Structure formats: C-alpha cells, structure tokens
Amino acid sequence: MELRHDGVHAMLVCPGYVKTGFQEHARGGRVPAAVLRSRRYAITAEQCATAIRRGVERDARTVMTPRAGWILVALGRLLPSIVQTRMARMNQSA
C-alpha cells in the first residue's frame, strides 16, 4: 500500500489444489492419502490462470480459487482454534 501512489500494486493469489503432473514426477515415494482425497476439489491450471487474469483486470487485492476457499477464510476468522487444529492434523498426515 505504501507504493500504490508510485503505481506498484500487489495481489495475493491463494490457489487451492491445482491439477498438475508435479506429484507424479516428484521424488520421495507415494502421495499421501489425504492429498489424494483433496484432488476432488482440484482446479485446472487454466482455471487458476483465468482467476488470476480476472483479479488483475479488476485490480483485486486477493484472488482465492476455487471460490469455496473463502469459506475456509471465514471459518478461520470465526473459529480460529478449530480451523488451526484441523489444519495441523492435515499437515501431520501428509
């Protein structure tokens, strides 16, 4: 915000799970089951790029894709300890 008057803009992009070939080519063994389950919410790289383009066009400060991610943000603000505990459990299983 300090540099806005100089024409510098920043945008936070929060993509959810994006379907790519990364995990199939990463070393380190099998993909954790929790990650595999989360694929049902995955978006394509094209969908992610479209959301980012729209954000740039409307000078957005934040782009969340898929849009359902905003629900997690709202829950995190309303019930922070519950969301943090759940996220910690997810990270331990991955």
KAVEN-V913338 format. One record per run of one state. SS is the DSSP state (h for helix, s for strand, l for the rest). FROM is the first residue (numbers start at 0). TO is the last residue. Records with the same first field share a line. If there is no record, write none. Layout:
SS = FROM-TO, FROM-TO
//
This chain:
l = 0-2, 6-10, 15-16, 19-20, 25-31, 41-41, 57-60, 65-67, 78-78, 93-93
h = 3-5, 21-24, 32-40, 44-56, 68-77, 79-92
s = 11-14, 17-18, 42-43, 61-64
//
